[in-house]
Structures are given as C-alpha cells and as structure tokens.
C-alpha cells in the first residue's frame, strides 16, 4: 500500500473538516474580541465560549494528525 493509499484509507476528510472549522471559529471570534476589549461583557462571554470550543476542535485536529502520521509510518514499515 502506498502512502497515498494509506492516506485514502485514513479519514483525511475529518482532519481537513476539523481544521477548517477551527479556522472559521477563530476568525468569527475576532469581532467579539474587539468588543470585549472595549468593555462589552456579553462579547467576552462569547469569546470564552468560543475558545472552549476551539480547544475541543484543536484536540480533534491533533488527534486526527497523529492518526494520519501513524498510518503513513505503518505503511512505510510494511513496504
């Protein structure tokens, strides 16, 4: 099995989807961070909530990346 086939057998779409969700989430927090700095308490709550979600997504991205790396390494060992 080639590295490309290993990549195909590993769920790379979840990896890419989670990465894109994380980017969109961080970008969406930008406006609320500015509002929070200006003293808007509700915006600060939204930022904290968003950062908790970003932490969860970042963990998923890390887990997916490790799985992808392991799948490629296993393929190299078996070749």
N, C-alpha and C positions, 0 to 999 in steps of 0.2 A: 504494500500500500504506500503510495507516495504521500508527501507532506500535504499536497493539495487534497488528496482523497481523505486524509485524516482530518483536515480542516473541514471538509464537507461533512464527515461523519459526526464531528463535534458541532454543537448548536451555535454556530457563529452568528446567527441572526439575533439570538438573545443577547449576546455580547454587544453587538452593534446597536441593537434597540435600547439596551440599558444605558449605553454610553450617550446616545442621542437624547434620551430622556433626561439624563443628568445635565447635559449641556443646556437644554431648554429650561430646565428648572433653575439653574444658576442664573441664566440670562433673565428669567422672569423675576428673580428676586432683586434685581438691580434697582428698579423703581422704588420698591419698598425700603431698600437700604437707605436710599437718599431721603425718603420721607421720614424714616426712623431717626436719621441723624438730625433732621430738623425738628424732632420732638414729637412726632406722631407715634403714640403708644400702640395704636392698633396695627400700624405698619410694622412695628418692632415685633409684635406677636406673630404676624405673618412671616416675618424673616426667620424667627426662631423655629416656627413650624416647618418652614421650607428647608431650613438647614438640617433639621432632623430627618426629613425625607431624603435630602441629598446624601446624608450619611448612609442611609439604608441602600440607596442606589449605588453609591460608591463601593459599598461592601459587595454588592452583587456583581459589579463590574470587575472588581478584584478577583472574586471567586471564579467568574467566567474566564478571565485572563489566565489564571493559574491552571484551570482545566484545559484550556487550549494549549498552553505551553506543555503540560504533561502529555497530552495526546500527541503532540508533534515529537516530543522526546521519546516516547514509547515507540513511535513509528520509526524513528532513526535507529533505535536499538534493535528493532526486529528486522531491519533491512540489511 
